[in-house]
Structure formats: C-alpha cells, structure tokens
Amino acid sequence: MTTASSTAVPTLIGSVQRALRLLEAVGTHRDGAPAKQLAREAGLPLPTAYHLLRTLTHEGYLRRENGVFLFGAAAENLAAAQGARSRPATVTDSLAHWRDAIGVPVYCAVYREGEIELIAVADAPDAPAVDEWASFRETGHAHAIGQCLLGQLDEKDREDYLDRHPVRPLTRYSVRDRAALLERLRTLRRGEPVIERQEYALGTVCAAIPVTAGATIAAMAISVPLDREERLLPAVEQLRGEVASLLRSFVFSISI
C-alpha cells in the first residue's frame, strides 16, 4: 500500500541548491570567473550570488583572487578524498596527458539523456581549443565529435536528436541537410576516426574516435589548424592508441 509519507515530495532547501549551482559554475572555469559571470551561469540574481559567494568563501569552499572565484581548500579536500577512493585516472587527467604527449587540444563528449555533452577539454596557449561559437550540444551534425556520437546511436535515438536539433549549414563546408548527414553516418566504418574539415569552424579540421566505456556512448576528438592538416591523422591514430592502452588497464573513468 502506498502511504502519504512514501509519496511526499522531499523538502528541498533552496539556498543549498543555489550554492551548489554556483559551485558547479566555478568548476567549469579552470582559471576562475567573476561574480557576475557565475551569477549568470547559475541563473541567479547578482545580489543572491554575491551573498552565497561570500558565504562559500568564508567557509573555505571558494577563494577569491584578482577578482575571480576559484575552488578553496575545503572543496579541494573533498575532491582529494573522492579521488583517493576512485580509480587512478580521470578524464581530465587523461586529456591533459594526451594534450601534452600529442601536442593538440583533446576533447571528450558523451551522449547523455538525449543530448551531446562535452565533459572535458584540454588545450594550451600554443594549442587552443576550438571556440564554441555555436552550441556543441545543438550542432552535432557539424563537428567531428558530434558526428561520432550520432554514428553510435540507434536509428530511433538519432532521429529523435535530429528532430530536436535540425541540420543547418554552419559554414560553406558543412553537411547541407538531414539526408546528406544520414548518408554520411551510414558510411562510417565501425571504430574508424570521423574526420571533419571546416564544417564547424573555418580554418580548423577535426577528427574523433568512438570510446567504449560500459553502456556510455562516448567519443574523443582532436583539432588542428587547417595549415597543419597533415598532423591530423597521425595525431588521432596516436590518440586512439593511447585510449586503447588506458582502457585495457582499467583506469579510465567517464565519471568526472
């Protein structure tokens, strides 16, 4: 029998929810972000954000340096404790290693709850990532990592995504329509890199590979400037070897 207590909506504390949203926003900025930007990203009024940021800073979960907020010692201690219980390598650690080893920016994305989610990027001043001028989530048809993820979906899920995010050319090199995209996806060879040349951003070429991580649909990608296109295939083959080696050692985790 269902009782009133078993169906009651749990009591949620709004201030805690808002503080957590701010912490999540801080976590997306490696070099910190100012209060106004964090408030906007967390969807909070600026006075509310200021109050919560001051509280989180006082409690040691954040610190303020040169006008931006970063994780403080308390948050870092929590992360360190979690890391001690988890497997040795995370996505972020692995991407940073591959960026340094291969010399190109490296991306990781998953297909989660019907959407393309970019979960980690590792780049450097001399190897910058592609600027997300159009939402990666909504333009999977136009970039290598999106095409790689869409190629792994079954027909129903793929059609559902394209119904919600219609194909539209972003550059003169982009796939022109849905039929052309579906034909391209049908010709992808299982496990082979997906190559995209200036379809998302002019002057940039990209390659992506599928990643097997349990039931998670995932992909890794790299990008290089057009004038260094000769680096693309050797670099993605190096990435594929690195990923395969790490997966065989059972230390790679999609959960970050």
N, C-alpha and C positions, 0 to 999 in steps of 0.2 A: 504494500500500500504506500502511495506517495503521501508524505506528510507536508505540512506547511513549512516546517523547518528545512526539509530537503530540497524544496523548490525556491526558497527565498533567495533573492538577489544579494550577493555578498556586499557588505559595506565597503565602499572604496573611499580612500582619503585623497581628496583632490590635490592637496598641496604636495603629497608624496608623488602622485602621478606627474605633476608638473615638474617637480625637481628631477625625476627620472628622465623626463623628456629633455631637460637641459643637459643632464649628464650624457645622454645619447648624442646630443648635438655636439658637445665638446669632443666626444670620442671620434667624430668624423674629421677633425681638424688636427693634423699632426703638429702644427706649429701654433695652435691655439686660435681663438677667434674672439672679437669684441662682443660686449653685451648686446648691442643692437642686432648683430647678425645672429647670435644664439637665440635671442627672443623671437626673431622672425622665423628661424628654422624650427623652433619648438612650438610655434603658433601661440605665443604668449604676449600679453601686453607688456610693454617695456618696464613699467613700474613693478609689476609682479616678477618679471625676470630679474630685475636688479635686486629685489628683496631676497629671492631664492639664491641668487649667485653669492650674495654677501653671506647668507647662512651656510651654504655649502663650503665657502672659503673659510669661514670661521671654524667649521667642523673638520677642516683638513681634506675634504674630498676634492676641492679645487684650489688652485693658487692663481694669483694674478700677477703677470709680468709684462711690463711695457704695454699696458692697456689691453691685453688679451688674457683669456682664461684658459688654463690647462688643467689636466688632472693633478690633484695633490697627492700627498703621501698616503692618505687613507685609502683613496681609490687605487693607487698603485699597489698597496699592500694586499687589497682584495684580489687584484689581478694576479699578483705573485702567488697568493695562496691557491687560487684556482689553477694556475699554471703548474704548480707542484703536483697537483692531483691528475693533471691531464697528460696526454701524450707529448713527447719531447718537442715536436714541431707543430706550428700552427700555419695557417695560410699566409698570414702576414710575414712571419719569419721566412717561410719558403720563398715567397715572392721577392723579398728583399735579397735573399741569397742569389736567386736566379737573375735578378736585375744586375747585380754586381758581376756575376760569372759570365753572362751573355752580353751585357752592355746595352740592353734595350729595356724600355718600360714593359712591365709584365702586369697583366690584368687577370682577375678571377671573377667569374659570374656564375650564378645558379638560376635555374628556373624554379621559382617557389610561389605556390599559391596563384598560379596563372600569370605571373609576371617575371620579367627578366630583372634580376637583382645583381648589381655589381657590388661584390662584397669586399674586394680589396684591390688596391693598385699600388705598385711600387715603381717609382720613377726617380729621376735625379736631374739636377740642373742641366747636365750635358746630355740627358736622355729623357726629355719631358714627355709626359703622357698626353694623349690627345685631349684637347679641350672639349668638354661635354656641352657643346653649343646647342644641341638638340637632345632631349632626354633619351639616354640609352634605353631606358625602360620601354619607351614608346616607339623606338626606331630600330627594333631588332632586325628588320629586313635590310638595313643599310650598313651594318657593321659586321665584321667577321665573327665576333663572339656571339652576337645575336643570331646570325645565320647558323652557327654551330649548335647553339641550343635548340633553335627551332627544328633543325635537322634531326634531333634526337627525340622529338615529341611524336606521339602517335597522331594520326590524322585528325581525330576529334579535338585534341588539345591545341594542335597547330591552327586549325580553322577557328577555334574559339579566340585564340590570341589575335589572329589577323582580322577577325570581326571587330574586335575592340581597338586594334591599332592598325588601321588600314595602311597599305603600302603607298608611299608617296616619294617621289624622287627628291633627294636632298642635294644632289649635285648632278651635273650632266652625265656622270658615270654610274649613277645609281640604277638599280633594277627599276624598271618603269612601272610595272603593275603586278598584281597578285599572281596572275597566271605565269608570268615570267619567273617570279620568285619560286613558286611551287615547282616549276620545271627544274630550276637550278637545284633546289633541295633534293629532288628525286635523283639527280645525277651524282650527288655526293657519295663518295666511297667510304664505307664504314671505317672509322678510325683515322682517316686521312685529314690533313690540315685543310681548313676552309680559308681561301685566300680572297681578300677584298682590296681592290685598288681604287682609292679616291672616291669611294661610294658614300662615305660618311663625311670625310673632310678632305678638301683639296690639298694636294701635296703630301699625303700620308697613305701608306699601304700597310695592311694588317694581315695577320694570319692567326687562326685559332685552332685549338685541338680539343676534342671531347675528353672528359675526365670521368673515369668510373669511380664513384665514391658511394658504395652501397646503392640505395634507392635514389640518391640525389642526382638530378640531371645537372651537370656542371661542365664548365669549359674554361680553358686558359687561353690567353691571347697575348700577342706582342704587336708592337707597331714600330715602324721606322719611317724616316722621311723619304719622299719619292726619289731624291737624288742618291739615296743609299739602298735602293731596292734590292741590289744584289746581296744584301745582308739578310733579307727576309727569310728565304728558305733554309739557309744554314742555321739561322738563329732559331727558327721554330723546330727544326729537327733536334737541335741541342736541347731545347725546352722539353720536347717530347721524351727524350732520353732521361732527362733529369726527373721529370714527373713519374715516369715508369719505375725508375730506381727507387724513388721515395715511396711510391705506393707498395712496392714489393717489400719494403722494410717496415710497413705498417705503422708509420709515424705521422702520416698526413691526416689532418682533420679539416673538414669543410666547416665545422662549427667554430665561429670566432665571435 
